[in-house]
Amino acid sequence: MKRNMGETRRRFLALLGSSPVSLVSVRSEAQPRQLVLYSYLVGPTLVGKGVQPFADKATESSGGTIRVSLEMAVPTVPFQMISKASAFAHYFVSDFVNVEPILGLSVLPMLTATFDDAETLLRIARPYYSTALARHGQILLATEPWQPGALWSTFPIRSDADLKGIPFALSSRFAERMGWGRTFIRVGAHPASFFDAELALSSGYDGTLKFTKEFAYFTEVFFSTQLNFLTASREVFDSLTDAQRHVLVETGRDTELALWKFGRELLQHNHQDIAARGVSVAAQPPADVLASLRKAAEPDIQSWAHSMGVDGATIIADYRRAIGRE
């Protein structure tokens, strides 16, 4: 994966650069206003590739009136203080589910099955996200999808019976913290160490190609499409001119469109990379496997909905109605 980072960045920049631009571009002789974007995501992952292009494009499109600089920040700032720490913030949404339950929506297991589903869920949930962020002085400018969680196995998964009694492992502490193992326990798998596992769940970008050395089969179940947010401080946003605010909103929109398009293309590219390393790739799992995993995940989905009160039930019902899975 690391050797493709440069090419990955170039592909994303091309997507963002091709976005329709209808932004204000009036040159100013005054010194540009300096605005800092803190990214709370650290490490050499593909996540966050839209942040620097957003900063560059917002700076350019403002006609020289604002300059957005990117800085990496350790994710220790309390959620309630993010809007005070910098003009913009880029962070993993579910890190703050303990503050706002709505932020746990994108990590619910087996709720979406495609990027189209994930975008539908985002459209329905967006007003709820915005309301929650407003309570903490933030404005949502763009969302960024992770690659979906997938199954790696030492055997071909042909039916849900193949999951029963199998030693399985989660590939990250994050997945453990989200409780994703409960879904597999409910379908009959048994927890094991990663070294003993015959079945493992990857969660986004955690060592995807390294797994090709451990497992012979890959099954894309779209376990969860996690989100990052790019937000603006309401206080800073309101202090800008109408033209500058327009630049930020439009740049955020174009960045989000490019990121979701990029996510779809990257999914196909990853499948090709995995197959090229001799792993059998099943892009569409057996129907009974999906049905069993969805049934096993339902208690966690309902638990989240209950934590949200009436809004949670409404979001899930509206989403399932929209995708035809009531």
N, C-alpha and C positions, 0 to 999 in steps of 0.2 A: 504493500500500500504506500509506503513512504516514497518509493521511487516515482510514483505517479502524482505526487503532490503538486509539482509544478504544472503538469498538464491539466490536473483537476482545476487549479486556480485559473489557468488560461481559459478553460472551457466556461467556467462560471462568469468570468469577466466579459467574455463574448456575449453571453446571454444577457447580462445586465446592460451592456453597451448597446444591445439591439432593442432595448425597451423603448417604447414611444416616449419622447421627451417633450413635455409641454410646460416647461418650467420657466420661471422668471429669470431673465439674464440681463440685468441692468448693471453696468459697471459702476463701482463707487470709488471715489478718490480717498475716502476715509479709510482708516485702519480697520481690517476685518475684526469682527468680534470672535474671540477665541472660545470655542466650546469643546469640552472634553467628553469622549465616549469611553466609559469603562466597560471592558469585557471581563466578566467574571468566570469565563471558561478558559481553563489553562490546559496545556498539554498538546502534543502533536496530533490532533485529530482533524478530520475533515469538517467537523462542526465549526461554524463560525466564519466560513469563507465569505459570507456576505457582509461582514462588518467593515472591513477596510474599504471595499468598493462603495459601501454606503457613505462612509466618511468622505471619500474622494469625490464622489458624485455630488453630494450635498454641498461641498465646498465649491466645486466648479460651477454648479448650477445657480448658486446664490449671487453670481456676478461679482464675487470678491467681497461680499459684505459679511460673510461668516467663514470661519475656518474650523473644521471639525477634525480633532486629533484623536487617535486611538491609543489607549493605554490599557495594559493588562492589569487586572486587580485580583488580589486573593479574595475568594468568595466568603468573606467573613462579615461583610456589612449587613446589618439587620435589614430585612425587607422594608421595614417602616422608614429606613434612612436612605434608601437607594436614590430617591429623588433629590436628596440633599447632597449626596456625595459627588454627583456629576450631572452634566446637562443631559447625557444619554446613558443608557445602561443596556447591556446585552448579557442575558443569563438563562440558565436552564430553569424552566418554569417550575417543575415539580420539587425543586429544592425548597420551595416556600409553601408547600401544601398545608403545613401546620399553621400557617398564618391565614391563608385563604383556600378553603377546600376546592374551589373551582379550578385551582391550578393543578389539581391531581387528575383532571379529566384525560389529558393526553397520554397518561401512563396506564390507564385501565386496560386490562388484558382482553384481547380478542373482540374488541369493539368495532374496529375498522378492518376492512379486508383489502383495501387498495388505497392509493394516494387520493383517488377521487372521493372515496368514503371519508378519508381524513380531512379533505378540504370541505366536504359537506358538514362534518362535525364542527370544524372551525367556524364556518359561516353561521351556524346555529348558536354556537357558544360565544361568539365574539362580543355581543352586547353584554354578556355576563362577565367576560374577562375585563372589558372596559370599565364596567361598574366597579369591579373589585380593585382594579388598578387605580381608579380615581380616588378611592378611599385612602390611597397611599401616595397621592400626588404624582401619579404617572399617567402617561398617554401612550397607548399602543400604536407604534409606527409600522412594525413588521413582525411576522412570525417566520420561523425557520424549522423545517421538519428534519428529524433524524431519519436515518435508514431504519426500517422496521426490524423488530426482533425476529429471528429465524431459528429453525431447528437444525442441529448437526447430529449425525448419528453414525454408528458403525454398521448399520443395517438399513435396508430400504424400508421406508414406512409405507406399507400398502393398505393398512386399515387401522382403526383405532385399537384393535386387539393387540397390535404390535407395541403399543405403549404400556400395556399392563405388565407390572412386575419388572420393568426395565430400570436399572440404576441410572439416575439422571442428575445433572448438576446445572447450576446457574453460573454464567461466566463472569459475573461481576458482583461486587458488594452492593452496587446500586440496585441490581435486580433482586437481591436478597432483601434489601431495605423496602422495596416496593411490594414485597410479598408475592412475587410471581411464582414461587415454588408451589403455592397452594393449588394453582390450576393443575399442575402435573400430579400432585398427590391425589387429587380428586379423580383423575382418570386412571389411577392405579400404578403410577410410576413410584419408584423408591428413591429418596435422596441418597446421594453418594458424593464422594470427593470427585473433583474434576478428573483426577488421574484414573479413577475407577469407573467413571461414567461411560455408558454406551449411548447416552442421549444428552445433549447440552443445548441450552438456549442462549444465543448471543443477543446482546441488547444494544443495537445501534452500530457503533464503530469499534467495539472492543475486540481487537485482534482477529478480525475476520479471516484474513488470509493465513494467519498462523494456524487456524483450525484445520486447514487443508492437510496438515501433517498428522493430525490426530483422528480425523473422521473421513469416511469414504462417501458419505451422503449428506446432501444439503436440501432442506425442505423450507420453502418460503411460506410461512403461515401468517405473516404480517401481524405478529403478536401484539405490537404496540408501536404507534408512531409518535414518539415523544417530540415536544416542541421547545424551542428557545424563543424568547421574546426580545425584541429591540424596542425600548421605550424611551420617551422623552420626559424630562421633568416638567410638570405642569407650570411651575413657577417660571422656569426659564422660557418655555414655549410662549407663555403669555407676555413675556417681556420683549419678544421679537416683533418685527413689523409683519404686516399681513403678507407681504411678498416673501419674507423669509419663512414664515410658517407654511406657506403654500409649497415652497421648495422642499421642506422637510416631509410634508405629507405625501407629496408626489414621489419623492425619492424613496420613501418607505414603501409605498405601493409598488413601484417598479422593482425594488429589491425583493420584496416578497414574491412577486410573480416569477422573477428569475430563479429564486431559491427553490420554489416548488417545481418548476420545470426542470431545474438541475437535479432535484431529488429523484424525479422519475427517470431521467437519463442515467444517473449514477446507479440506480437499482439494476438496470439492464447491464451496465458496464461491469458491476460487481459480479453478477451471475456469470458473465463471460469469463472474467478473471478466475473465478472459482472453478468453472468447468475446464479451463485451460490447464489447471493444476491437477487434473485427473479425478476430480470429485464429481459424482453424479448429482446433477441439479434438477430438482423438481420445483418448477415455478408455480405449479398449481397442485396442491396436495389433494389426496382423496377426500371426497365430500364427507364421509363419516368421521374422518379425523378432525376436520374443521368443526363439524357439528358437536363432537364430544368435547373439544377444547372450549367452544363457546358456552356449552352447557356448564362445564366445570368452572368457567370464569364468571358466570352470572352472579354468584353470591357476592363477589368483590365489586362488581358493577352496581348491584343493588345497595351494597353497604355504602359506597360512595354517594349514590343518589340520596340515600337516607340522611347522610351527613350534610347534604345541601338543602334539605327540606323540600318544599314544593318546587323550587327551581330545578333541583336535580332530577326529579321525575319528569318534569316538563322537557328538559334538555334531551334526556334519553328517548322519551316518547317521540318528540319532534324529529330527532335524528333518525330513528328507526323507521318512522313513517316516510321520511324523505328518501331513504335508500330502499324502501320496499321490504323491510325485514321486521315487521311488527310482531 
